[in-house]
């Protein structure tokens, strides 16, 4: 019985990508919405499990050559787009919804699209909040909270994250 349950989960997981992702450790996928995964996705769910969720009607797109480290939580309630060659550090949270209103005067949308560009590196213990966009080639320093857009080719850090400096990125250069 346990073996069949594990195989069922693996079959469901393999169906959401063009090629089978490289998985180590515990990875939980809650797929009620759409999840699209590019080539060479690598997820490390050890020592902390990784949780990936797409709720009903939501879209989660993960590009090619993406690395997701241990303890990462990604929850799409509307839309999250993660570009190619993105590296996401351990214990990072990417949620496109606040899940509840702050007070009775708050009438805005609960969920807002998140876009993470190509060749982005997100350090450990970061929080990416609803409605933000992170530009290509940028780096988000560890323990940062991104609550506003981050342009391309910059190092941003802090809580809230602010641009620290511009980065020199040669055309076509990709982080290893």
C-alpha positions in Angstrom: 0.0 0.0 0.0 2.7 2.5 0.9 4.7 1.7 -2.2 1.7 2.3 -4.5 1.0 5.7 -2.7 4.7 6.8 -3.3 4.5 5.7 -6.9 1.3 7.7 -7.4 2.8 10.8 -5.9 5.9 10.4 -8.1 3.9 9.9 -11.3 1.9 13.1 -10.5 5.1 15.0 -9.9 6.7 13.8 -13.1 3.7 14.9 -15.1 4.1 18.6 -14.3 7.4 19.0 -16.2 8.8 18.4 -19.7 11.5 16.2 -18.1 11.7 14.6 -14.7 13.0 17.0 -12.1 16.0 16.0 -9.9 14.6 15.6 -6.4 16.5 14.9 -3.2 14.7 14.7 0.2 11.0 15.7 0.8 9.2 17.7 -1.8 5.4 18.3 -1.4 3.5 19.4 -4.5 -0.1 20.6 -4.1 -1.4 21.0 -7.6 -4.9 22.2 -7.9 -4.0 24.9 -10.4 -1.5 24.8 -13.3 2.2 24.1 -12.8 4.6 24.3 -15.7 8.3 23.3 -15.2 11.1 23.7 -17.7 14.2 21.4 -18.2 16.7 20.5 -15.4 14.7 21.6 -12.3 16.7 20.6 -9.2 15.1 20.5 -5.8 16.8 19.7 -2.5 14.2 18.9 0.2 16.8 17.9 2.9 17.1 18.7 5.8 13.9 20.7 5.4 11.0 19.8 3.1 10.1 22.0 0.0 6.5 22.8 -0.6 5.2 23.9 -4.0 1.5 24.9 -4.3 -0.7 26.1 -7.1 -4.3 26.7 -6.0 -7.4 26.3 -8.2 -7.2 28.8 -11.1 -3.5 29.8 -10.3 -0.5 29.5 -12.6 3.0 28.6 -11.5 5.7 28.6 -14.2 9.3 27.6 -13.4 11.9 28.0 -16.2 14.8 25.9 -17.3 17.8 25.1 -15.1 16.2 26.3 -11.8 17.6 25.2 -8.4 15.4 25.3 -5.3 17.1 24.7 -2.0 15.8 23.1 1.2 12.9 24.6 3.1 11.6 26.7 0.3 7.9 27.5 0.1 6.3 28.6 -3.2 2.5 29.3 -3.2 0.7 30.5 -6.3 -2.8 31.8 -5.8 -2.8 33.9 -8.9 0.4 33.7 -10.9 4.1 33.2 -10.2 6.7 33.2 -13.0 10.3 32.1 -12.2 12.7 32.5 -15.1 15.6 30.4 -16.4 18.8 29.8 -14.4 17.3 31.0 -11.1 18.8 29.8 -7.8 16.6 30.0 -4.7 18.3 29.8 -1.3 17.2 27.7 1.7 14.1 28.7 3.8 12.9 31.3 1.2 9.2 32.0 0.9 7.5 33.2 -2.4 3.8 33.8 -1.9 1.6 35.8 -4.3 -1.1 36.3 -1.7 -1.6 37.9 1.7 -4.4 35.4 2.3 -6.3 37.9 4.5 -7.1 41.6 4.6 -5.2 43.8 7.0 -8.3 45.7 8.2 -11.9 46.4 7.1 -10.7 49.4 4.9 -8.5 47.0 2.9 -10.5 46.4 -0.4 -7.5 45.5 -2.7 -6.8 42.2 -4.3 -5.4 39.5 -2.0 -3.3 38.0 -4.7 -0.9 39.8 -7.1 1.5 38.3 -9.8 5.1 37.8 -8.9 7.8 37.7 -11.7 11.3 36.6 -11.1 13.6 37.2 -14.1 16.3 35.1 -15.6 19.7 34.4 -13.9 18.4 35.6 -10.5 20.0 34.5 -7.3 17.8 34.7 -4.2 19.8 34.2 -0.9 18.8 32.2 2.2 15.8 33.2 4.3 14.3 35.7 1.9 10.6 36.6 1.6 9.2 37.6 -1.8 5.9 39.3 -1.4 2.8 39.7 -3.7 3.0 42.0 -6.7 6.8 42.3 -7.0 9.0 41.8 -10.0 12.8 41.0 -9.8 14.8 41.9 -12.9 17.2 39.7 -14.8 20.6 39.0 -13.3 19.8 40.5 -9.9 20.9 39.1 -6.6 18.7 39.3 -3.4 20.8 39.2 -0.3 20.1 36.7 2.5 17.3 37.5 5.0 15.8 40.2 2.7 12.1 41.0 2.3 11.2 42.0 -1.2 8.1 44.2 -1.1 8.8 46.4 -4.1 10.1 45.8 -7.6 13.9 45.2 -8.0 15.4 46.3 -11.3 17.7 44.1 -13.3 21.5 43.8 -12.7 21.5 44.9 -9.1 22.3 43.6 -5.6 19.3 44.3 -3.4 19.1 43.5 0.3 17.5 44.4 3.6 14.1 44.4 5.1 12.5 46.0 3.1 15.0 45.2 0.3 16.7 48.2 -1.3 19.2 48.4 -4.1 22.7 48.2 -2.7 24.7 48.5 -5.9 24.7 47.7 -9.6 26.2 44.5 -10.9 28.4 44.1 -14.0 27.0 41.3 -16.0 28.5 40.3 -19.3 26.1 39.5 -22.1 25.2 35.8 -21.9 26.9 35.2 -18.6 25.0 32.7 -16.3 25.6 31.9 -12.7 26.9 28.4 -12.0 
